[in-house]
Amino acid sequence: MDATKINMKPTVTPQILVLWAFLFLVQDSVNAASILVEGKEIDIGIVIKGNASFSNAFNSNKVGALVSGSEALVTSRPSKLTRIAPADMKSASELLLTLNSSAVVETADFDLPFFISSGRHPGEPNEASWPSQHWGLKRINIEAAWNTAVGTQEVIVAVIDTGIDYNHRDLVDNIWVNSNEIPNNGVDDDLNGFIDDYYGINVCNGGNGKHDPMDDNGHGTHVAGTIGAVGNNNTDLVGVNWTVRLMAIKAFCQNGQAKMGDIVEAINYSILMGAHIVNASWNLPNRILEEIRSQLALEGFDLSRILRSAIQRAAEREVLFIAAAGNDGDDIDARPSPPGSYALKNMLTVAATGIGDDLWANSNWGDTSVSIAAPGVNIAGLRPGNLTAIDAGTSFAAPLVSGCAALIRSRPERVSSAEIKSRILKSGEKLGFLAGKVQSSSLLDCGKAVTFR
């Protein structure tokens, strides 16, 4: 990423003059506006998707502050998004509204915080073996699926998360690599806008130009292992896919949080580099979304249009986007929690069930927004450093569905993402306790989904 200092030029349109009158208020992110949500200070930046005039103005350095000598820090991204840091809350709200009325802006949103959908903070990893470690796989009828397909490295699943331990002994053979990039040479060999993205990218807090997506939290490695821990190797665990390619995209930092602009950058990268499926085990809880709206006096304003647009672009490239419903025990039809509440045509949103065949108490639900359920309690997974652990949450239900989608795609007939979604929904096991809670009233049955006609 690079920072551009903007200087005044005399040839600007009236629309751009109005826009930059507000951008004069922008300062370095150290002094960014912030709000207090649930006892935590959250800085409120604004992420902008401009049209051709806006992008050209930034990239050619022709547009600037109105007062000579003033400066605004502008962060540009390969995906042409721009992040700015307003000086205070009043200017932040005013600036957002002005940006969205500008002729040179397609969409502007607050750079909202998103959170991994883990049911509890991960405990210390351990090497223990649990009798019930594969109950979730068994509950989705995985043996029947494996009689037909165990996966292929022709299928790429992007894991947008806290990164992946790409050296883990039970993942290393299933890790995607960018074969057109030479690792650690400081050069963007394939000219895709990212330097050294051999294993994927790191855009946590905008990234630092060194695209090492190594997991420093554990959540992403757990998710990746559920999708594709190597099978039939007598090592640790087994994923839904014995063979697959896992693309490591680190948008979430060590604290389990990510900015929306970084997530959009991650989605755009997954599209660019050929992912077939994106796993999104994270969300923005409605209570936090509404608190932000309230403090900014923007009740009813859609604050995540840029994220929705990125997922819709993925649909144009036949990318299936699988999201965790979230862990707030909430109806996200009534109280939306993006991205799981979007209900887009290329999305599957996943609720979590428990060992006793019930909807997990903390799982979000929604008869329209949430597509299907999968086991999400006491799910065994991998952790960085060749370790294993158990965790709970819709974070770990979603990758069971992502893994099943990858198995379906590995079949010789190579069905479309729309057909994969349809097979998963139509083949699920109808359960009474899911009626009115998820759109399909069903629990994932991967064995039937893989062979469904």
N, C-alpha and C positions, 0 to 999 in steps of 0.2 A: 504494500500500500504506500501511496505517496501523498504528501501534503503540498497543496498549491497555495501560494500567497496571491490574493486577488487584488489588483490595482485598478484605479479609476480609468476608464476610457470614455471618450466623448460620444461615440456612436452606439447608443443603446436604444431599444424600443421603449415606449411608455410603460408597457406591461413589465418589462424587466426592471425599469427604474423603480416602480412600486415595490416589486419583489425585493430588490436589493436595499431599499430604504429600511426594510425590516432586518435583512441580513447584516446590516451595520451593527446590530445588537449582539451578533454572535461573537463568542470569545473562545479561548482555548478550553478544552474539555476539563481541565483541572478546576475551572471556575464554573462548571456547567450547573444549570438549574437542577434541583433535586426535590423529591418529595419523600415523606416518611410513610411507609406502608408496613403494617404489622411490626413496628419497631425497627425496621431496617430502612436505611437511606438508599433511595434508588435515583440515580441520575437520569434525567429526562432529555435525551438527545432527540433529534428528528432525522428520520431517514427519508430521502427524497428519490423518487423515480421521475426524472424529467423527460420531456420529449426531445426531439432532435435539436431544437433551438437552445434548450437548457444545457444539454450535454455539450454541444459545440461551444457554447459560451464558456463553460468551465474548462473544457479541454484546450481551447485556444487562448485562454487567459484574457479574454476580451471584455469580461464583465466584472465589475467590482463595486466596492463600497462607494457611497455618494460623496463622502468627505475625503479629500485628498490626504493621504498618509495613513488612513485607517486600514486595518487588516482584519480579515476573517479567516479562520482556519477551516479549510474544506478538505474532507477526506474522500478520495475517489477510490472506486473498487473496479475490478475487472468487469463486473456485471453492470457497470454504469450507475450503480446506486451511490448516493452521496449522503454522508452523515454530518450534521452540524450540531453544535452545542450552544443552545441559547443561554444568555447570561442569568436569567431569572424566570420564575414561573409565569409572571404576567407576559413577558415577551414570548415565552414558549407557546402559550395558548393563542396569542394574537398571531404569532408567526405561522403556526399550523394552519389557521383559517385563511391567512393571506396566501400562503403557498398553494393551498387547494383551490383558490380562486384565480390563480395566475395562469395566463395563457401558455406559459412555458413549462408547467408542471403537470405531469400525468397523475401522480399520486404522492401525497406526503403523509406520513404517519409518525407517531411517537415511536421511538426505538424501544419497544416494550420488553420487559424481562420475561423469559420463559424458564420453566423449571422441569428437570427430569421427574418422571412419574413413578418414583420408587416409593414403596409403602413405608419404609423406615430408613433412617440413615444406615448405610452399610456397616455391619460390624467387622471385626477383624476376620480376614479370610482364613480359612483353615483347609486342611487336606482330608478331613473326615469323610467317610462314606456313609450315606444314609439309606436305609432300606427303601424309603419312599422317594429317592432322588429323581426318579423318572416317572413319577405318578402323572405329571402333566402330559408327557408324551403319550403315555399309555391311554390317558383319558380321551385324547383326540384321535385314538385308533391309528396310531402311527405305524404299527406293525403291518397293517393292511396296506398302508401307503408304500412302505418299503418293499413289499412284495412286487410292486410295480415300478417304483422309481426311488433312487437314493440321491439324486442330484447330479449336476454336471457343472464344470467350470465355465461353461458357456453362459451361465446365468450370473448376473452381477447384482448383488444387493448392497445398496448404500446404507450405512448405519450412521445417521446424523445424531451425534451423541457427544460423550466426553472423550472420544477417541477409542482406539482399540490397541491392546497390547499385541502388536503384530508379530512379536517374537514368542508368544505363548506356544508351548509345545503342542497344544491341542488345537491351535488355530493356524499356525504358520503355513501349513500346506494349503489353506483355503483363503489366504489373504490376496486380494487384488493388488496388482502393481501396475503403474503406468510405464509400460515398456518403452515409451518414446522419451522418457526423462532419465537422465543420468543422475543418480542420487548424490547429494552433498557436494555438487560442483559449483553452486552459487549461480547457476545459469538456468533460464527458462528455455530448456532445450526444445520443447514442443510448441513454444510460442502460444500457450493457452492463457497467459497472464499470471501464472503461478510458478514460482521458482522452487525447484526440488520437490515437486509434488509426486514423489515416487510411490509412496504408500497412500497418498491422499492429501488432504489439506488440514491446516490448523487455522481457523478464523476466529478463535476465542478472543473476545474483546478486539476484534478487527484484525487479529493475527499480528505477527511481528516480522513477516517476510520469510520466516523459516518454517516451511510447511511440514512439520513433524507431527503427525496425529497420534502420538503415543498417549495412551490413557493414563491420566494422573488422578482419576477418581475411582474407577472400578465399574461404574454403571455401564459404560459402553462395551466393555469386554464381556460383561455378563450377558448383555443383549446379543452381542455377536455370537457368543457360544451357543445360545439358545437356537439361533438361526442355523449355525454351521460349524459347531465343534466337530472336528474330523471323526468320522465313524469307522468302525471296524479296525481300529489301530491299538486297541487294548490300553488306551491312555485316558485317564480322567473321565470325561463325560462324552456324550454323543449329542449332536444337534439334530434338528429336524432334517437337515441335509447332511449327508456324509461328505458330499463334495459340492462346493459352491465357490464363488468368489465374493469376498466381503470387502467393500470399499470403505476405508476408514475416513470419516469426515468429522473433525473435531470442531464443533461450534460451541459446545458447552465447556465452561471452565472447570477448574478443580472443585469449585463450590457448588457445581451442579446447575449453574445458571448461564443463560445465553441471551444476547440481545437479538431482537427480531431481524435487524439488518444483517447480522452474521448468519442467522438461520437461512435467510433468503439467499445469501451468497452460497451457503452450503447446498441448498436445493439446486441453484443454477449450475453449480459445479457437477452435481450428480447427473443432471441432464446432459451437460456438455460432454462428460466422460463416459456416457453410455450405460448408466445404471438402468436396470429393468424394474427394480422395486426399491422404494425408499422406506426404511423403518424409522418412525418418529415416536420414540417412547418419552414424550414430554408434552407439556401443555402450559397454558396460562390460566390458572384458576380464576373462576368468575369473581370471587370475592375480591381478588387483587385487581382485576380489570375494572370492577365497579368503583373500587376505592380510588384508583387512578383517575377515572372519569370524573368522579365527584370533586377531587381536589383540583382538577384542571377546569372544572365547570364546563365539561363537554358531555353531559349526560345524553345518551342516545347516539353519540357520534361513533361510527365504525372506525376503530383504531388499528385494525390489522388488515387493511385492504391489500397492502403490498405482499403480505404472506399469502393471502388467498390467491392473489394473482400469480405468484410463483408456482403454487400447486396446480393451478389451472394451466400454466405453461407446460408443466410436466405431463399433463394429460395429452397435450398436443404431440408429445414425443412418445406416447404409449407407455408412460411410466406410471406404475401403480403405487399409490401413496398410502401407507398403512400406519394409523395413528393410535396411540394409547388414549383411552377416554379420559383418563385422569383419576385422581385418588381423593376426591372431596366428598364422596357420597351424595352427589348432586345430580339433579335432572338438567342436563345441558341443552335440552330442547328449550326449557324455560329460562335457564341462566347459562348462556353460551360460554364455552371454554375453548378457545381456539388452540390448535386447529381442528380438534376432534368434532366440534359442533358444525363444521362447514357443510358436511353432507354433499361434497362434490362428486361428480360422476366417476372420477378415478381414485376415490378414497374408500377405504374400509376403516371404520373406527371400532376399537375393540374394548369391551368391558372385561372384568376379571371375575372368575368364579373360584370358590374354595373347594377343599377336598370333599366336603359333604354335599356336593352338588347344590350349591346355593350361590346367589349373587354375593360376592365379597362385600362386606359392609362399607368399605371405603371406596368401592368402585363407583365412578360416575356412570350414568345411564341416560337413555333417551330413546323413545320409541321411533323417532325420526332420524336423529343424528347418529346414534350408535348402531352399528351394522350387525355385530355378532359378538359372542362371548368366547373366552378361552380361559383355561386355568391360569391363575395368577398368584397363588399362595404357595409358599414353601417350594419355590422353583429353584432347582439347583443350577448353578452356572459357573463359569470360569471367572477368575479374577487375575489382575496383573501379577506377574512373577511366577507363573506356572502354578497358581493356586486355584482353589474352588471355594464356593460359598453358596448359601441359600438366601433368597430374598423374596419379597412379595411386592405386588403392585401391578397396575395395568401396564407398566413398563415391560413386564415379563410375560404378559398375555399377548401383547401385540407381536413380538417376534415369533411366537408360535404360528400366528397367521401369516406373517411375512415368510417364514420358512416354508409353510405349506404352499403359499403362492409360488415360491421358487421351485418347489417340487413339481407343481403343475406345469410351470413353464419349461421345465427340463424334459417334458415328454416330447416324443418325436413330432407330434402335430403342431407344436409351437403356436399355441392359441394366443389371442390378443389379451391385453390387460383387462378389457371389458369382459371377456369370456372367463378369465380367471376369477374375477370378482363374482360373476354370476354363478360359477360352479361352487365357489366357497359358500355363498349364501343359500343356494338351492339344496346343497347336500348336507347342511348342518343338522344336528340332532335337535328336534323340537323338544323344548322343556317348558313345563308350565310356569316355573318361577321366572322365566325370561320373557313371558308374554307381557307386553306393555312396557318392557324395560329396554329391549333391543329390537331393532326393526325386523329382523328375521325370526325372532323368538327362539334362536338356536344357539347351541354350543358347537364350536368347530369340530367337524368330523373329517380329518384329513384323509383318512383311508378312502372314504367315499368321494371326497372332492377330487382326488388324484385320478380316480377311475370314472368320474361322472360323465355321462353322455346326455 
